Amino acid sequence: MTAEIIDLVNYQRPPLADQQAIRDTVSLIIAKVAAEGDAAVSALSQSIDNFPPELITLKPFNDYELTESLRSAIHSSYNRIKNFCRFQAQQLKNSSFSDDCGEFSSIYQPIERIGAYIPGGRFPLISTALMTLTPAQVAGCSVRIACSPSDDPALLAAASLAGATHFIRVGGAQAIAAMSYGWNGIEPVNMIVGPGNSYVNEAKAQIQQRTQIDTLAGPSELLIYANKVNHPDWLVADALAQAEHDPAAISLIVSESAELLATLKGMLLSQAEAAALFESGNIVLLHSQSADDSLVFINDYAPEHLHVCVTGMRPDDFKNYGALFIGENSAVAFGDYCSGPNHTLPTAGAAHFSGGLSVHRFLKVLTRQQITDQGREVLATIATKLAAAEGLTAHQHSAELRKLN
């Protein structure tokens, strides 16, 4: 690609790279763990990451040796994430109603055993420990297993504060397999959440039939929509921050203002790191002919992070995104760390049908029904006719028995 401003209508999200080699490798890893258990996890961890898996006993948060500024930042972030999770949870109420046929209930029940993968290969992602474990803690999941290749004290402290009941130092696809199949006497989890590299992502894809997952993550994304701003340098900084997530991360800046785009281009080309990302297509400037065109593009693109710095647009105009940041003050970096809403978000257009990680994801919705004698006769009449129409004679018989007795 070249470091030029592109017409909006000419841009498409880059296709994901072929992952066949990764799929094959991960398939072998999972099959080995399924067949050989703990021994396979140990051998794979030693071979791939050069250390054996380790069950680390977490200490109380305040027992970790951290600088006071970092300790305060972790605690403040945790409190904000927890408060937002509690806000989400208070909207979820068990409820019942009765009618002539009986009593009917909708029940929110925590998923019992969850696993949280916390990347640590390139950076110890303290924030991911908080973001993946805290909503499970608030939801009331009784077993919360954290897996990470990192044993950084700050990450361990964050996992402890956010309520991890176990911490296993193990990374990669073998960590996902260990949580899905069980390890070292720890029973398999019911759901695995959290981001990771291509091998982690593929492992999550391959264990879906036995273990629920949150989402499959593609390269991280930011779409900034701006026309007239007070701080164009903030937008450049935001685009650069996004590029830190992974080498395939993409930041788009969409604008109807040729003047703003020219300013941003100049800023990007004046910094060596930014210029390289602009040249490689990791940062892209897109010129739109109208607000309508911009809105259609944004809703179709369905970005992971959407940052809107345009006046006169209603938040409800934007339909598909992982998280929406409104106004120049609302840095995506705040959402990544500490504002409160979760930073584990859908990528690669998945925001068309899913949202970010939340308390809701750690709950299952159950229903209950208790039918009265009067209801039995009413419902039997309905069910008998429907079962007969479908040709399901055993169902029909089951309903008819209750009508006759």
C-alpha positions in Angstrom: 0.0 0.0 0.0 1.0 3.6 -0.3 0.7 6.4 2.3 -2.2 8.2 0.6 -5.7 9.2 1.5 -8.2 6.7 0.1 -11.8 7.3 -1.1 -14.1 5.6 1.3 -15.9 3.6 -1.4 -12.7 2.0 -2.4 -11.8 0.5 1.0 -12.5 -3.0 2.2 -11.4 -4.8 5.4 -8.3 -6.9 4.5 -9.1 -10.6 4.4 -7.8 -12.8 7.2 -4.7 -14.7 6.4 -5.0 -18.4 5.7 -4.8 -20.3 9.0 -4.5 -23.9 7.7 -1.1 -24.5 9.1 -2.2 -23.1 12.5 -5.4 -25.2 12.4 -3.4 -28.3 11.8 -0.9 -27.6 14.6 -3.7 -26.7 17.1 -5.6 -29.9 16.1 -2.6 -32.0 17.0 -2.1 -30.1 20.3 -5.7 -30.6 21.4 -5.8 -34.3 20.3 -2.6 -34.9 22.3 -4.0 -33.3 25.5 -7.3 -35.1 25.0 -5.5 -38.5 24.8 -2.6 -38.0 27.2 -3.9 -35.4 29.7 -1.4 -33.7 32.1 1.7 -35.3 30.6 0.8 -33.8 27.2 0.2 -30.3 28.7 3.6 -30.5 30.5 5.5 -31.7 27.4 3.8 -29.1 25.1 4.5 -26.2 27.5 8.1 -27.2 27.9 8.6 -27.6 24.1 6.8 -24.5 23.0 7.3 -22.0 25.9 10.4 -23.5 27.6 8.7 -23.8 31.0 6.5 -26.5 32.6 2.9 -25.6 33.6 2.6 -24.5 37.2 -0.3 -24.0 39.5 0.4 -20.8 41.3 -1.2 -20.1 44.7 -2.4 -16.5 44.6 -1.7 -14.2 47.5 -4.0 -11.5 48.8 -3.7 -8.4 46.5 -2.0 -6.3 49.1 0.7 -8.9 49.7 2.2 -8.4 46.2 5.2 -6.1 46.0 4.1 -3.3 43.7 4.7 0.4 43.6 2.0 2.3 45.3 1.1 4.1 42.1 0.6 0.8 40.2 -1.3 -0.8 43.2 -3.6 2.2 43.2 -4.1 2.1 39.5 -5.0 -1.6 39.5 -7.4 -1.1 42.4 -9.1 1.9 40.8 -9.5 0.1 37.5 -10.9 -2.9 39.3 -13.4 -0.8 41.2 -14.6 0.9 38.0 -15.0 -2.4 36.1 -16.8 -4.0 39.1 -19.1 -1.0 39.4 -20.1 -1.3 35.7 -20.6 -5.0 36.1 -22.8 -4.5 39.1 -24.8 -1.9 37.1 -25.3 -4.5 34.4 -26.3 -7.2 36.9 -28.9 -5.0 38.6 -30.9 -5.0 35.4 -31.1 -8.8 35.5 -33.9 -9.9 37.8 -35.4 -13.4 38.3 -39.1 -13.1 37.6 -42.3 -15.1 37.5 -45.9 -14.8 36.5 -49.0 -16.9 36.9 -51.9 -17.4 34.6 -54.8 -19.9 34.3 -52.4 -22.7 33.4 -49.8 -22.4 36.1 -46.7 -20.5 37.2 -43.8 -19.6 34.8 -40.4 -18.3 35.7 -37.2 -16.9 34.1 -34.1 -17.5 36.1 -30.5 -16.1 35.7 -28.0 -18.8 36.9 -24.2 -18.3 36.9 -22.2 -20.6 34.8 -20.4 -22.8 37.3 -16.9 -23.1 36.1 -15.2 -20.5 33.8 -11.6 -20.2 32.4 -10.0 -16.9 31.5 -7.1 -16.7 29.2 -4.8 -13.8 29.9 -2.1 -13.2 27.2 1.4 -12.6 28.5 3.8 -13.4 25.6 4.5 -9.9 24.4 3.2 -7.9 27.4 1.7 -9.0 30.8 -1.9 -7.8 30.2 -2.9 -6.8 33.7 -6.1 -5.2 32.2 -7.2 -8.4 30.6 -7.0 -10.2 34.0 -9.4 -7.5 35.4 -11.7 -7.5 32.4 -12.2 -11.2 32.1 -12.3 -12.2 35.7 -14.3 -9.4 37.3 -17.6 -9.9 35.5 -17.4 -13.6 36.3 -16.8 -12.7 40.0 -19.8 -10.3 39.9 -22.0 -12.9 38.1 -21.3 -15.4 40.9 -19.4 -18.1 38.9 -18.1 -20.4 41.7 -14.8 -21.5 39.9 -12.8 -18.9 38.0 -9.5 -20.3 36.5 -7.0 -17.9 35.1 -4.4 -19.2 32.6 -1.4 -17.1 31.4 2.1 -17.7 30.2 3.1 -14.8 32.4 3.8 -14.8 36.2 4.4 -11.1 36.4 3.6 -10.0 39.9 1.3 -7.2 38.8 -0.7 -9.7 36.6 -0.9 -12.1 39.5 -2.1 -9.3 41.8 -4.8 -8.3 39.4 -6.0 -11.9 39.0 -6.2 -12.2 42.8 -8.1 -9.0 43.2 -10.5 -9.9 40.4 -11.3 -13.2 42.1 -9.4 -15.9 40.4 -9.9 -19.1 42.3 -6.9 -20.8 40.5 -4.0 -19.5 38.5 -2.2 -21.8 36.1 1.0 -20.6 34.4 0.6 -22.0 31.0 0.1 -20.4 27.6 -1.0 -21.0 24.0 -3.3 -23.6 22.6 -2.2 -26.1 25.3 -3.7 -23.7 28.0 -7.1 -23.7 26.2 -6.9 -27.5 25.9 -6.0 -27.8 29.6 -9.0 -25.7 30.7 -11.3 -27.6 28.3 -10.2 -31.1 29.3 -9.0 -30.5 32.9 -5.6 -30.4 34.3 -3.8 -31.6 37.5 -7.0 -32.6 39.2 -8.8 -29.4 38.2 -12.1 -30.3 36.5 -12.8 -29.0 33.0 -14.4 -25.5 32.7 -17.8 -24.8 31.2 -16.7 -21.7 29.3 -13.5 -20.0 28.3 -13.1 -16.3 27.7 -10.3 -13.9 26.8 -8.2 -12.9 23.8 -5.0 -14.5 22.5 -2.8 -15.0 19.5 -3.7 -17.0 16.5 -3.0 -20.4 18.2 -5.2 -19.5 21.2 -8.0 -18.2 18.9 -7.9 -21.4 16.8 -7.9 -23.6 20.0 -11.0 -21.8 21.2 -12.6 -22.4 17.8 -11.8 -26.1 18.0 -13.0 -26.8 21.5 -16.4 -25.1 21.0 -18.4 -28.3 20.8 -17.4 -29.3 24.3 -16.7 -25.9 26.0 -18.5 -22.6 25.4 -16.4 -19.6 24.4 -17.0 -15.8 24.4 -15.9 -15.0 20.9 -13.2 -15.6 18.2 -11.0 -12.6 18.0 -9.4 -11.3 14.8 -6.9 -8.4 14.5 -7.8 -5.5 16.8 -9.6 -2.6 15.1 -10.3 1.1 15.7 -12.5 3.3 13.5 -12.4 7.0 14.2 -15.1 9.2 12.7 -14.1 12.9 12.8 -14.5 16.1 10.9 -13.7 19.2 12.9 -11.6 18.5 16.1 -9.7 20.5 18.5 -6.9 18.0 19.0 -5.9 16.2 15.8 -2.8 15.0 17.5 -5.0 13.0 19.9 -6.4 11.1 17.0 -3.0 10.2 15.7 -2.0 9.1 19.2 -5.1 6.9 19.4 -4.3 5.3 16.0 -0.8 4.5 17.1 -2.0 3.1 20.4 -4.2 0.6 18.5 -1.2 -0.6 16.6 0.4 -1.8 19.8 -2.1 -4.6 20.2 -0.8 -6.8 17.4 1.0 -6.4 14.1 -2.2 -6.9 12.1 -4.2 -4.2 14.0 -5.9 -1.6 11.9 -6.9 2.0 12.6 -9.2 3.7 10.2 -9.9 7.5 10.3 -13.1 8.4 8.3 -13.8 12.0 7.6 -15.7 14.2 5.2 -13.1 16.9 5.8 -10.3 16.8 3.3 -8.6 19.5 5.4 -8.5 17.3 8.5 -7.3 14.3 6.6 -4.5 16.4 5.0 -3.5 17.5 8.5 -3.5 14.0 9.9 -1.5 12.8 6.9 1.2 15.4 7.6 1.3 14.4 11.3 1.6 10.7 10.4 4.4 11.3 7.9 6.3 13.4 10.4 6.8 10.5 12.8 8.9 7.5 11.7 6.8 4.9 13.5 3.5 6.4 12.4 4.7 6.8 8.8 5.6 3.1 8.7 2.2 2.1 9.9 0.6 4.5 7.4 2.6 3.0 4.6 1.8 -0.6 5.6 -2.0 0.0 5.8 -2.2 -0.4 9.6 -3.3 3.2 9.7 -5.7 4.2 7.0 -7.2 7.7 6.1 -10.5 7.5 4.3 -12.3 10.4 2.6 -16.1 10.3 2.6 -18.3 12.4 0.4 -21.2 12.7 2.9 -22.3 11.9 6.4 -24.8 9.4 5.0 -21.9 7.6 3.2 -19.9 7.6 6.4 -22.7 6.2 8.4 -23.4 3.4 5.9 -19.7 2.5 5.8 -19.4 2.5 9.6 -22.5 0.3 10.2 -21.4 -2.1 7.5 -17.8 -2.3 8.8 -18.9 -3.0 12.4 -15.6 -2.0 14.1 -14.4 -3.4 17.4 -13.8 0.2 18.7 -15.8 3.1 17.3 -14.6 6.6 18.3 -17.0 9.3 17.1 -15.8 12.9 17.2 -18.6 14.5 15.1 -21.3 16.8 16.4 -24.9 16.4 15.3 -24.9 12.6 15.1 -27.0 10.6 17.5 -25.4 7.6 19.2 -28.3 5.5 18.1 -27.4 6.2 14.5 -24.6 3.8 14.9 -25.8 0.2 15.0 -22.8 -2.1 14.8 -19.7 -1.8 17.0 -18.0 -3.5 19.9 -17.7 -0.3 22.0 -18.6 3.3 21.2 -16.5 6.2 22.4 -18.1 9.6 22.0 -16.1 12.8 21.8 -12.5 13.7 21.9 -12.2 13.1 25.7 -13.3 9.5 25.3 -9.9 7.9 24.5 -10.1 4.2 23.6 -7.2 3.7 25.9 -9.5 4.6 28.8 -11.8 1.8 27.7 -8.8 -0.6 27.4 -7.9 0.0 31.0 -10.2 1.6 33.4 -13.4 3.4 32.4 -15.5 0.4 33.3 -17.1 -1.3 30.2 -15.3 -4.4 29.0 -12.5 -4.2 26.5 -13.0 -7.8 25.3 -14.9 -7.0 22.1 -16.0 -8.5 18.8 -13.7 -8.1 15.8 -13.7 -8.8 12.0 -17.3 -7.6 11.6 -18.7 -9.8 14.4 -20.3 -6.7 16.0 -23.1 -7.3 13.4 -24.4 -10.1 15.7 -22.6 -9.9 19.1 -21.4 -7.4 21.7 -18.5 -7.3 24.2 -17.9 -9.4 27.2 -20.2 -8.6 30.1 -21.8 -10.0 33.2 -24.6 -11.4 30.9 -22.1 -13.8 29.2 -21.4 -15.5 32.5 -25.0 -16.2 33.2 -27.4 -18.7 31.6 -31.2 -18.1 31.4 -33.2 -21.0 32.8 -37.0 -21.4 32.8 -39.3 -23.1 35.2 -43.0 -24.1 34.8 -45.5 -25.7 37.1 -48.8 -26.5 35.5 -52.1 -26.6 37.5 -54.8 -29.2 37.1 -56.8 -26.7 35.1 -53.8 -25.8 33.0 -53.1 -29.5 32.3 -56.5 -29.8 30.5 -56.1 -26.5 28.6 -52.5 -27.2 27.4 -53.3 -30.9 26.6 -55.9 -29.8 24.1 -53.5 -27.5 22.3 -50.5 -29.8 22.5 -52.5 -32.8 21.2 -53.6 -31.0 18.0 -50.1 -29.7 17.3 -48.4 -33.1 17.9 -51.0 -34.7 15.6 -50.3 -32.1 12.9 -46.5 -32.8 13.2 -47.0 -36.6 13.2 -45.3 -37.0 16.6 -47.6 -39.7 18.0 -45.7 -40.3 21.2 -45.9 -36.6 22.0 -49.6 -36.7 21.2 -50.1 -39.7 23.5 -48.3 -37.9 26.4 -50.5 -34.9 26.1 -53.8 -36.9 25.7 -53.1 -38.9 28.9 -53.1 -35.7 30.9 -56.3 -34.5 29.2 -58.1 -37.8 30.1 -56.9 -38.2 33.7 
